[in-house]
Amino acid sequence: MNGALKVLEEVRQALASDTPVVALESTVIAHGFPHPENLRVARALHESVRGTGAIPAMIAIVAGEVLVGLDDDAIETIAGSKVVRKCGVADVAAVCAAGGHGATTVSASIVLAVEAGIEVFATGGLGGVHRRQGALGDRAQDISADLLTLSRTPIAVVGSGAKMLLDLPATVEALESLGVPVYGFETDHFPAFYASSSGIPLRHAFEDVAALAGAVRRQRALGLRSGVLVCNPPPDDVALSSGELERWVDEALESAAREGIVGSDVTPYVLKALHDLSGGRTVDCNKALAASNAALAGRLAAALIAHQG
């Protein structure tokens, strides 16, 4: 375990005693939902992990320290502070050196989780390759650091694919090119975050957690150093149809282009538009899939320990 990390005692004891642990990102509470709704989401994620017998380890930077596992005070700080930097893997050291607060994205969270000795991470969905459209059409394609970081970080990431506002075929192709195994759990198609299927078939699918854990464990035993993406579709009762989502995304992107919105401002603009167009259904889906992914990650973490034994 990396001594530069401040690991919550409950998490430290769990790792020392082979109790399953699930890492969680903190961006979802700092930037995903307004206060105090973000506090309720954070608690729900922790409860989803605990419901499987695993220990949650949300990761964040508080006053320049990397925390692996957040107590109530730390959660309140990340959820309620006015200045919390969104930290990818390239931002962590600078935010720590400045003594600031930071909410870790997928790329930062998985690197720090592995440094702490954690094998499984849960998120809503992975970043990916952005679409070339409108004002962005003549610029270099934006590719999330999540993809390259996952290709060289040995951890199992459980998520609902990637958001439909991304270029999903290019995202899946990038994962394949980087050598990242993409496994479906109870699905044989890549999910589109709010939608159960993007229509992109997956090469490998598993129907039970023990078999999934066996594949993840074999990946590591063979010395294959990349991470693994486990695709868990959103629950059926909250999933949206891919057809209506595609129409809404196209409408939102066209609106963003007309208004001259570019770069990192495009994603929050589109997500706000999807919320409005769906009558709030995208937010309900986001909460439900995040909790579902946290629960599956807890089951996988337990199965990995059992498979090891």
N, C-alpha and C positions, 0 to 999 in steps of 0.2 A: 504494500500500500504506500502511495506517495505521501511523504510526511508534510508536504506543502498544503495538503488538503485538510480542512477541518471537518472530520466525520462525526456525525451525531452518534452519541454513545449507543443508542438502540441499534443503529445500522452497524456500527463496529462490532457489537456483540453478535449480531446475526451473521455477519460474514465469518467471524471466528468460529461459530458453532454450526456452520453449514445449514443455516436457516435461509430459505430463499429471500432474495432482495430484488426489488424492481426499481430502477432509476426512472425519474420523471423529469421532464423539462419544466422550467419556470416561466418561459415566455407565455404560456397559455394563461397564467394568472396576471402577469404584468401587462400584457398587450392584447390578450385574446378576448377579455370581457371587462366591462366597466365595474368599478367598485360600488357596492360590496358584493355584486354577483360573482366576481372572481374569487372571493373567499369561499363562497359556497361550492364553486367548481373545484377549487383546490382540496377542500375537505372531502368532496365526493370521490375524487381520484384516489385519495389516500384510503378511503373506506373500501373502494373497489379492490385495491391491492390487498388490504388486510383481510377482506372477505375470503380470500383464497389461502390464507395462512402465511402469506409473504409479508415482508416489511417494505414500506415505501421509502424511497430516498430521492426526494426532490432536490435538484441541484440549482444553486444560485450563487451570486456574488453579493455579499453584504459587507459594506464598509471595507472593501478591498480584500476580503477573505473568501475563498472558494469554500462553500458549505455543501457537504454531501449529506443530505437529510436535513430538513428544516423543522425547527420547533415552531410553536405558535407565534412567538415574537418575530421570527424571521419571515414567516409567511405573511404576517401583517405588514412588515416592512416592504416586502416585494410587491404586495398587493396594493398598498396604500401610498407609497412614496411618489412624489411628483416627478422625480428624475430617476428612472431606472433604465439603464442602457440595454438595448437589445444586443446580446453578445453572441456572435458566431465564434468559431474556433480562433479566428484571427484577432478577435477583440479582447479575449480574456485577460491576457497579461497586462495590456495597457490600462484596462479598467481597474484591475487589482492594484497596479502601481499608483494610480490616481486616488485610491481609497474610495472608489465609488461603488454604487449598487449596480448589479447587472442581472438580467434575466437571460438564461442560457437557451439558445436554439438547439435543434437536433445536433448539429455538428459539434458544438461546444460540449453539450451534455454527454454525448457518447464517448468522447475522448476522456473527459473527466471521470465518467463512470468506470471505464476500464482501468484508469489510474487508481481508482479506489478498490478494484477487484470485483466489480459488479458485471454480471454476464448478460443481463436482460434489461432492455429499455422500452418504455411505452410512450407513444406519442399519438396525436391525432392523425397526422400524415406527414410524409416526407416532402422536403423541397425538391425541386426538379428543374427541368429545362423550360424556360418561359417561351411563350408564343411570340413569333414575329408578327406584329400587327400594328396598324395605324402608325402612331408617332414613333413606335419602336422598330418599324419594319426595315429601316435602313441602318440600324445599329447592330453591333455585335450581339449575338444571342446571350442572354443572361442565364447562367447556369448556377444553381445553388451549390454552396460548399458542402451541403449534406451528402451529395453523391460521391465525390472524391474521398471525403472523410470516411464514409461508411466502407469504401473499398479497401481502406487500410487500417480499420479499427475492428478488432475481433469481438463483436457483440451482436446479439440478436435484437433487432428493432421490430417491435410490433406496432403496426399502423394501418390505417385504412387507405393504403395506396398513396395517391397524391391528388391535390385539388384539381378539378376540371379546368380551371382557368390556366393551368399549365399545358404545355405540349406533351400529352401523356405518351404517345408513341415514341417521341424522341427521348422522354425520360426513361422509359423501359429499355430502349435501345442503349442508352448511356449506361444504365446499370449492367446490362449484359456485356458491353464493351469493357467495363471496369472490373468484370469478373465477380460481381456481387450476386449470389444466389437469391432468387426471388421466389418465395414459397407461398402458395395460397393455403389458407386454413378454412376448410369447408367451402372453398370456392376454387374454380379453375380459371378465373379471369381476374385481371388487375382491377381493384376497386378504384372508383373516382371520388373518394372521400365521401361526399354526400350521397353518391349513387353507388349501388352495390357492384356495378360492373361498368368498365369503360369499353367493353367489347374486345379488349386485348387479351388473348389467351396466355396462360402461364404454362410453363413446361412441367412444373412440379406442384402437386397439391396433396394435402394431408387431411385426413378426416378425424384423426385423434391426436391428442397432445403428446402421448408417449412416442408415437412414430415421428412426429415433428422434432421432438427433443433428440431422438436418435440421429436424425440427419444433422442437426446443429452440432451435436457432440462429435459426430464423425468428421465434420468439417474441421473442427479444431484438432482432433486426433491426427488428421492427415497433414497438419501443419499449414493448412490453407488460411492465410492471415486476414482475409477480408471479413467484413461483417455479413450478416444475413438479414434480409428483409422478409418479415412474415406479414402477409396481407390478410387482414381481418375485415370483411365488409361491415358497413354500418348495420345496426339491428334493423330487421325488416319493417318494424312498426314506425320507424322514423326516416327510413331511406327515401330519397327523392328519385324520380325517374331521370335517366340520363338525357332523354329528349328535352324535357322542360329545362333542365339545368343548362344544356348546351345553348338553347335559345337565350336564356337569361345572361349567360356569360358573353355571348356574342353581342348582345344589346349593351351590356355594361362596358365592354372593351371599345365598342364604337363610340359610346358616350365619352369615355376617357380620352380617346383620340381627338374628338371634337373639342374637348375642353383643354387640350394641351397637357394632360397629365402623363408623366413619363417616369421611368426608373422605379425606385422603391415605393413611390406613391401610388402606383397602379394597383398593387395587390389590395391594400386597405380600401381603396375606392371601389374595386370590384366586389369585395366581400360585403361592404355596406350596401351596394346595389343589390346583391343577391339576397341579403336580409330583407330589404324593402320589397323586392319583387316576389319573394316567397312568403311574405306575411309572417316572417320570423321563424319559418320552419328550418332554415339552414342553421340557426343558432341552436334550436332544440336538437337537431341531428348532431351537431358538433359536440354538445354535452354528452349525448348518449353514446356516440362512437368512442369518445375519449375514455369514458368509464368502461365500455366493453373491451377496449384495447388494454387498459390497465389490468382488468380481470384476467384476460387471456395471458398477458405477460406474467402475472403471478402464478398461473397454472404452469406455464412453460418453465419458469424459474424453479418451481418445485420438481417438475419432471426431469430437468437437467441434473439436479442434485441426486434424484433417485437413480437416474441412468448412470451417473458417475459411480454410485455405490454398487 
